[in-house]
Amino acid sequence: MSTQVDHAKDQARLQYESITEMVQALHLFGKDDYEEEALEQARERIQNDPLSVEVRSGWHTPGVGDSPAEEYRILLCTGGPAVHIIGTLSEYLEPDSARIQYQDWGTPWTDYPLTSKQEATVLEYAQQFYYGG
């Protein structure tokens, strides 16, 4: 593996570790007023984390109804390297899958390997955003 790809994969790992910390913070708080404020701060930290949140829809005949979003992308960092989360949206515009991908200049987007537990953490992070119209 080239140094360029290693650097991009390392950046994906760092992004995953940051996501894990933010999602874990969501689970630390109960229902009293102080903890509710801390929970809101944890949600806000996630909301302010990515560079952008985008959606796109599938193929459809132009002018025939609006096609709801089917996929999402959360851009975490750009340049060399770049990292994003991509996945599909349910009929209710909620993420139902999540993958981390990374790339560096001149390299293709590559999936960062995640266990099912790690994917669930990334999915929970992705579910903190609004994807509606």
Buried (B, 14 or more C-beta within 10 A) or exposed (E): EEEBBEEBBEBBBBBBEBBBEBBEBBEEBEEEEEEEEBBEEBBEBBEEBBEEBBBEEEEEEEEEEEEBBBBBBBBBBEEBBBBBBBBEBEEEBBBEBBBBBBBBEEBEEBEBEBEEEBBEBBBBBBBBBEBEE
